[in-house]
Amino acid sequence: MEPKVIEYLSAPPSVATIKTLLGKLKLRPEELLRKGEDAYKTEIAGKQLSDAQLIAAMAEHPVLIERPIVVVGERAVLGRPPENVLALLK
């Protein structure tokens, strides 16, 4: 199996792509956020944002998206811890 690496910091995903990833990951938008990032602290922290607003923020500031994300067909996992990826590949 040959992985496809998507460098989404240099090629940010669209809102539609983020929605698709969330569906495959079975996560809500807030579960995909990197809360230690400056963009999180300035754009999101302390605000009541809808799922659509969180997804739009991730599309605008891809550094907010937890990574790596590994996708195989219709399934996906966060690559941390690495055991998640092994379980996906079985």
MDTraj code that builds the backbone (N, CA, C; nanometers):
import mdtraj as md
import numpy as np

residues = "MET GLU PRO LYS VAL ILE GLU TYR LEU SER ALA PRO PRO SER VAL ALA THR ILE LYS THR LEU LEU GLY LYS LEU LYS LEU ARG PRO GLU GLU LEU LEU ARG LYS GLY GLU ASP ALA TYR LYS THR GLU ILE ALA GLY LYS GLN LEU SER ASP ALA GLN LEU ILE ALA ALA MET ALA GLU HIS PRO VAL LEU ILE GLU ARG PRO ILE VAL VAL VAL GLY GLU ARG ALA VAL LEU GLY ARG PRO PRO GLU ASN VAL LEU ALA LEU LEU LYS".split()
xyz = np.array([
    [0.0854, -0.1170, 0.0000],
    [0.0000, 0.0000, 0.0000],
    [0.0897, 0.1228, 0.0000],
    [0.0635, 0.2145, -0.0905],
    [0.1431, 0.3349, -0.1001],
    [0.0627, 0.4525, -0.0471],
    [0.1150, 0.5196, 0.0574],
    [0.0392, 0.6306, 0.1150],
    [0.0418, 0.7531, 0.0251],
    [-0.0639, 0.8308, 0.0331],
    [-0.0695, 0.9593, -0.0346],
    [-0.0592, 1.0649, 0.0747],
    [0.0442, 1.1464, 0.0671],
    [0.0668, 1.2488, 0.1681],
    [0.0120, 1.3807, 0.1157],
    [-0.0743, 1.4415, 0.1952],
    [-0.1308, 1.5712, 0.1603],
    [-0.0743, 1.6732, 0.2580],
    [0.0026, 1.7662, 0.2069],
    [0.0635, 1.8712, 0.2887],
    [-0.0368, 1.9853, 0.3034],
    [-0.1314, 1.9717, 0.3964],
    [-0.2385, 2.0694, 0.3990],
    [-0.2013, 2.2014, 0.4636],
    [-0.0797, 2.2133, 0.5148],
    [-0.0347, 2.3454, 0.5579],
    [0.0046, 2.4292, 0.4359],
    [0.0548, 2.3646, 0.3312],
    [0.0905, 2.4373, 0.2090],
    [-0.0217, 2.4339, 0.1051],
    [-0.1117, 2.3375, 0.1151],
    [-0.2277, 2.3270, 0.0253],
    [-0.3516, 2.3041, 0.1121],
    [-0.4047, 2.4114, 0.1725],
    [-0.5158, 2.3973, 0.2677],
    [-0.6374, 2.3266, 0.2083],
    [-0.6997, 2.2398, 0.2881],
    [-0.8209, 2.1712, 0.2414],
    [-0.9399, 2.2666, 0.2387],
    [-1.0326, 2.2363, 0.1522],
    [-1.1554, 2.3160, 0.1434],
    [-1.2489, 2.2787, 0.2574],
    [-1.3521, 2.3579, 0.2732],
    [-1.4558, 2.3280, 0.3722],
    [-1.5158, 2.1902, 0.3429],
    [-1.5423, 2.1609, 0.2153],
    [-1.6007, 2.0317, 0.1780],
    [-1.5075, 1.9169, 0.2142],
    [-1.3781, 1.9341, 0.1909],
    [-1.2814, 1.8298, 0.2247],
    [-1.2756, 1.8067, 0.3748],
    [-1.2786, 1.9132, 0.4514],
    [-1.2763, 1.8994, 0.5977],
    [-1.4009, 1.8255, 0.6451],
    [-1.5156, 1.8587, 0.5883],
    [-1.6398, 1.7881, 0.6250],
    [-1.6287, 1.6393, 0.5936],
    [-1.5727, 1.6075, 0.4775],
    [-1.5554, 1.4672, 0.4391],
    [-1.4629, 1.3960, 0.5368],
    [-1.3511, 1.4601, 0.5713],
    [-1.2580, 1.4007, 0.6673],
    [-1.3237, 1.3790, 0.8027],
    [-1.4000, 1.4764, 0.8484],
    [-1.4688, 1.4622, 0.9769],
    [-1.5635, 1.3429, 0.9742],
    [-1.6324, 1.3240, 0.8623],
    [-1.7219, 1.2094, 0.8492],
    [-1.6467, 1.0780, 0.8553],
    [-1.5345, 1.0706, 0.7847],
    [-1.4541, 0.9483, 0.7856],
    [-1.3914, 0.9230, 0.9220],
    [-1.3525, 1.0312, 0.9897],
    [-1.2924, 1.0188, 1.1226],
    [-1.3964, 0.9930, 1.2321],
    [-1.5219, 1.0238, 1.1986],
    [-1.6315, 1.0149, 1.2971],
    [-1.6040, 1.1061, 1.4162],
    [-1.5630, 1.2301, 1.3827],
    [-1.5330, 1.3298, 1.4844],
    [-1.6167, 1.4542, 1.4607],
    [-1.6389, 1.5283, 1.5672],
    [-1.7006, 1.6604, 1.5567],
    [-1.5886, 1.7607, 1.5315],
    [-1.6176, 1.8748, 1.4729],
    [-1.5124, 1.9716, 1.4408],
    [-1.4220, 2.0078, 1.5588],
    [-1.4784, 2.0279, 1.6758],
    [-1.3950, 2.0681, 1.7902],
    [-1.2953, 1.9592, 1.8314],
    [-1.3240, 1.8338, 1.7936],
    [-1.2327, 1.7243, 1.8260],
    [-1.1119, 1.7197, 1.7315],
    [-1.1173, 1.7934, 1.6228],
    [-1.0088, 1.7947, 1.5246],
    [-0.9197, 1.9180, 1.5404],
    [-0.9518, 2.0018, 1.6363],
    [-0.8777, 2.1260, 1.6562],
    [-0.7524, 2.1067, 1.7400],
    [-0.6465, 2.1756, 1.7014],
    [-0.5232, 2.1832, 1.7801],
    [-0.5358, 2.3055, 1.8701],
    [-0.5650, 2.2817, 1.9955],
    [-0.5970, 2.3898, 2.0886],
    [-0.4759, 2.4675, 2.1387],
    [-0.3555, 2.4183, 2.1117],
    [-0.2356, 2.4894, 2.1544],
    [-0.1865, 2.5932, 2.0552],
    [-0.2477, 2.5990, 1.9393],
    [-0.2042, 2.6915, 1.8343],
    [-0.2490, 2.8348, 1.8632],
    [-0.1664, 2.9302, 1.8228],
    [-0.2017, 3.0715, 1.8404],
    [-0.3326, 3.1050, 1.7703],
    [-0.3539, 3.0474, 1.6520],
    [-0.4783, 3.0728, 1.5779],
    [-0.5998, 3.0277, 1.6592],
    [-0.5857, 2.9195, 1.7341],
    [-0.6969, 2.8741, 1.8194],
    [-0.7237, 2.9781, 1.9273],
    [-0.6180, 3.0249, 1.9894],
    [-0.6313, 3.1207, 2.1001],
    [-0.6930, 3.2518, 2.0537],
    [-0.6612, 3.2952, 1.9315],
    [-0.7130, 3.4235, 1.8838],
    [-0.8465, 3.4117, 1.8103],
    [-0.8696, 3.3001, 1.7432],
    [-0.9892, 3.2872, 1.6596],
    [-1.1045, 3.2105, 1.7251],
    [-1.0730, 3.1222, 1.8208],
    [-1.1754, 3.0285, 1.8679],
    [-1.1958, 3.0297, 2.0187],
    [-1.0881, 3.0303, 2.0946],
    [-1.0970, 3.0168, 2.2409],
    [-1.1934, 3.1190, 2.3009],
    [-1.2824, 3.0684, 2.3854],
    [-1.3770, 3.1532, 2.4563],
    [-1.4978, 3.1965, 2.3757],
    [-1.5063, 3.1528, 2.2504],
    [-1.6188, 3.1903, 2.1650],
    [-1.7127, 3.0713, 2.1474],
    [-1.8397, 3.0996, 2.1334],
    [-1.9394, 2.9964, 2.1042],
    [-1.9566, 2.9904, 1.9529],
    [-1.8864, 2.8993, 1.8879],
    [-1.8922, 2.8888, 1.7424],
    [-1.9662, 2.7622, 1.7006],
    [-2.0378, 2.7731, 1.5915],
    [-2.1088, 2.6572, 1.5358],
    [-2.0082, 2.5639, 1.4684],
    [-2.0532, 2.4431, 1.4373],
    [-1.9678, 2.3496, 1.3645],
    [-1.9229, 2.4114, 1.2317],
    [-2.0140, 2.4772, 1.1625],
    [-1.9800, 2.5392, 1.0339],
    [-1.8730, 2.6469, 1.0515],
    [-1.8818, 2.7240, 1.1584],
    [-1.7812, 2.8271, 1.1832],
    [-1.6455, 2.7653, 1.2175],
    [-1.6457, 2.6552, 1.2923],
    [-1.5204, 2.5878, 1.3253],
    [-1.4552, 2.5299, 1.1997],
    [-1.5366, 2.4711, 1.1134],
    [-1.4841, 2.4155, 0.9886],
    [-1.4283, 2.5270, 0.9005],
    [-1.4980, 2.6396, 0.8938],
    [-1.4490, 2.7535, 0.8150],
    [-1.3165, 2.8044, 0.8713],
    [-1.3036, 2.8069, 1.0033],
    [-1.1780, 2.8504, 1.0661],
    [-1.0643, 2.7553, 1.0316],
    [-1.0925, 2.6236, 1.0289],
    [-0.9900, 2.5262, 0.9918],
    [-0.9486, 2.5420, 0.8460],
    [-1.0441, 2.5737, 0.7594],
    [-1.0122, 2.5943, 0.6180],
    [-0.9265, 2.7198, 0.6007],
    [-0.9561, 2.8217, 0.6780],
    [-0.8806, 2.9473, 0.6690],
    [-0.7438, 2.9369, 0.7367],
    [-0.7377, 2.8607, 0.8463],
    [-0.6145, 2.8451, 0.9245],
    [-0.5851, 2.6953, 0.9401],
    [-0.5297, 2.6301, 0.8376],
    [-0.5111, 2.4850, 0.8439],
    [-0.4202, 2.4385, 0.9575],
    [-0.3430, 2.5277, 1.0164],
    [-0.2600, 2.4904, 1.1311],
    [-0.3469, 2.4427, 1.2475],
    [-0.4748, 2.4770, 1.2442],
    [-0.5684, 2.4360, 1.3492],
    [-0.6063, 2.2882, 1.3407],
    [-0.5809, 2.2241, 1.2270],
    [-0.6249, 2.0865, 1.2061],
    [-0.5241, 1.9896, 1.2672],
    [-0.5750, 1.9014, 1.3519],
    [-0.4903, 1.7970, 1.4112],
    [-0.4319, 1.7121, 1.3000],
    [-0.3075, 1.6727, 1.3163],
    [-0.2409, 1.5949, 1.2128],
    [-0.1449, 1.4974, 1.2742],
    [-0.1071, 1.3978, 1.2004],
    [-0.1490, 1.3626, 1.0645],
    [-0.2825, 1.2888, 1.0637],
    [-0.3477, 1.2952, 0.9513],
    [-0.4706, 1.2195, 0.9278],
    [-0.4381, 1.1164, 0.8205],
    [-0.4720, 0.9921, 0.8474],
    [-0.4472, 0.8838, 0.7521],
    [-0.5822, 0.8332, 0.7032],
    [-0.5968, 0.8284, 0.5707],
    [-0.7229, 0.7872, 0.5083],
    [-0.6990, 0.6627, 0.4248],
    [-0.7856, 0.5640, 0.4436],
    [-0.7861, 0.4437, 0.3603],
    [-0.9305, 0.4223, 0.3185],
    [-0.9589, 0.4483, 0.1928],
    [-1.0960, 0.4331, 0.1442],
    [-1.1913, 0.5264, 0.2164],
    [-1.2916, 0.4681, 0.2771],
    [-1.3925, 0.5465, 0.3484],
    [-1.3649, 0.5587, 0.4974],
    [-1.2480, 0.5122, 0.5396],
    [-1.2120, 0.5205, 0.6820],
    [-1.0907, 0.6101, 0.6982],
    [-1.0817, 0.6716, 0.8175],
    [-0.9680, 0.7576, 0.8472],
    [-0.9415, 0.7549, 0.9968],
    [-0.8172, 0.7839, 1.0338],
    [-0.7788, 0.7944, 1.1747],
    [-0.6785, 0.9081, 1.1892],
    [-0.6701, 0.9593, 1.3109],
    [-0.5611, 1.0499, 1.3442],
    [-0.4379, 0.9641, 1.3650],
    [-0.3250, 1.0076, 1.3150],
    [-0.2029, 0.9277, 1.3203],
    [-0.1309, 0.9302, 1.4527],
    [-0.1903, 0.9888, 1.5524],
    [-0.1315, 0.9899, 1.6860],
    [-0.2320, 0.9311, 1.7827],
    [-0.1960, 0.8282, 1.8509],
    [-0.0706, 0.7545, 1.8483],
    [-0.0608, 0.6689, 1.7214],
    [0.0620, 0.6289, 1.6847],
    [0.0828, 0.5517, 1.5614],
    [0.0029, 0.4215, 1.5559],
    [-0.0339, 0.3679, 1.6706],
    [-0.1130, 0.2444, 1.6731],
    [-0.2471, 0.2620, 1.6011],
    [-0.2979, 0.3855, 1.5974],
    [-0.4220, 0.4118, 1.5241],
    [-0.4068, 0.3751, 1.3766],
    [-0.2919, 0.4083, 1.3202],
    [-0.2672, 0.3807, 1.1790],
    [-0.2574, 0.2294, 1.1570],
    [-0.1893, 0.1606, 1.2453],
    [-0.1781, 0.0149, 1.2319],
    [-0.3151, -0.0518, 1.2349],
    [-0.4020, -0.0036, 1.3243],
    [-0.5363, -0.0599, 1.3335],
    [-0.6160, -0.0330, 1.2043],
    [-0.5954, 0.0829, 1.1439],
    [-0.6644, 0.1166, 1.0199],
    [-0.6194, 0.0276, 0.9047],
    [-0.4936, -0.0088, 0.9031],
    [-0.4379, -0.0864, 0.7929],
    [-0.4676, -0.2349, 0.8021],
    [-0.5213, -0.2817, 0.9123],
    [-0.5527, -0.4251, 0.9289],
    [-0.6762, -0.4623, 0.8528],
])
top = md.Topology()
chain = top.add_chain()
for i, resn in enumerate(residues, 1):
    res = top.add_residue(resn, chain, resSeq=i)
    for name in ("N", "CA", "C"):
        top.add_atom(name, md.element.get_by_symbol(name[0]), res)
traj = md.Trajectory(xyz[None], top)
